[in-house]
Amino acid sequence: MKTIKQATIILLMSLTAVSTMSAQDVTFYSSEFEEGVKTHLGLEEDDIVTQPQTDTITSIDLSGLGITDIRDVAYLPNIRTLDLSYNKISDVAPLLPLDSLHNVDLSGNLLESINLLSFASSDSMVVNVAYNYITDFSFLLMPSSCEIRIAGMSAQKDKEASYLDVYQLFVCINNEGKQEAFYRGYSNMNGLYMRCAEKQTSITLDGESRSVVIPEDLTQTTKVCLTSNGEDGDSTWVIPSIVYNVTDGEHLTIATGLPSTYRISSLLAQHGTVSLAGDDGLDIVYEAPAQAVKDIIYLNYYEGSKLRGFAQLNIAASFDYILGDVNGDGVVNIADVAAVLNIMAGKSTGNGDVNGDGVVNIADMVAVLNIMAGN
């Protein structure tokens, strides 16, 4: 009876908070929650979020942001599908007033109980609670106005047992020319190891960013396992940082090498255009601009609803002419400086992007002068 009274009080407080919210600017309790909402709405970091904007949100992915406080769900009165997986949430009470909520992913959090969901305002709800610390589900067997279906009941964690979860990992080349793997994850173990090929480097995962050098001969997508005391823990696949050469307007197909259980979620390039191809949608088709430039392809990939990593692929432009020979006469001289100036003024066309930054400007004139000087 005491538990029911407490839950009723929490519910009434939450409903009062919703009814008294300002219809104007939204002030968030959680900076991580705010970041996720702004990303969903396509806003910049310094932009103001208004209640009419959040009223339009019916589905949102707020997974893996490190959220601990979810009171800001009160600003999402029309939310139906809510992904809060792989955060640090320990309290479900703020979800109770959301009468439109029907799907919520709470997997990979710090929950020890979800009993309060029996008092949810929604008429039905599907809840994923895998990879939490919940040991007692009996309360949800009581009569309730909300029909609750639970997924992940059997996939709970034991606080006394060692575990490891990797949820982000990517490879890039550092200033010394070595490939490094960067990752984020959760663990309650010490003395962990990241194994890639035959090399092991001691690391400690604690939810913060770390890096570990992996073999310099990494040339293909590789499965990376995290181990403890010689036993494999969680794993993910790493796409190496490879440089691809393209020519003007070339179409290049890149096989990522990711397993078929993975999916690429976001894909973009700075200058060229990119799309997904292949039977499993894990190949990348890159179309270089009419005038090829140095470019970067960004992508991230998931396994189910779990972010497994992200990658950065580098594009180098290949040219059939002498660098700096803007007018194509076979030599680099002051006439090429004038040719760059004419392209800038719109008086002529040509490959005036000598430094390969995607634009033709005064920097390209300086680049020609440097080439003339042997620099």
ZIBEL-V940096 format. One line per field, one symbol per residue. psi: psi as a letter, one per 30 degrees, with the letter a starting at -180 (. if undefined). burial: # if it has 24 or more other C-alpha atoms within 12 Angstrom, else .. A space follows every 10 residues. Layout:
psi: ???
burial: ???
This chain:
psi: eeeeeeeeee eeeeeeeefg kkgbkkjkek eeeeeeeeee fglleflkkl eeefffjfkk jhkgfgkfjg ffffgifgke kjjglhahkf kfeffefjff kfkkjgkhag kfkgefffgk flflkkkjgl hahkfjgeff flkkfkjkkk kgefhllkff kklkkkfkkl klkafggkkk kklklklgll hlkkkjbfkk kklkkgflkl lkklkfgjfl kkkkkklkhf kkblllkkkl jkkkkllkgk kkkkjfgllf flkkekklle eakklkaleg gglkjkjlle jklklkkkll kljbgkkfll ljkkkkkkkg lkkfiefggf ljafffeeee eeeefgflll ifiegggflj afeeeeeeee eefg.
burial: ......#..# #..##..#.. .....###.. .#######.. #.......## #.###.#### ########## ########## ########## ########## ########## ########## ########## ####..#..# .....###.# ..#..##... ..######## ###.....## #######.#. .#####.... #.###.#... ######.#.. ########.. ..######## ##.#####.# .#.######. .####.#### ######.... #########. ########## ###.###### #######.#. ..#####... .###.##### #.#......# ########.# ##.######. #....
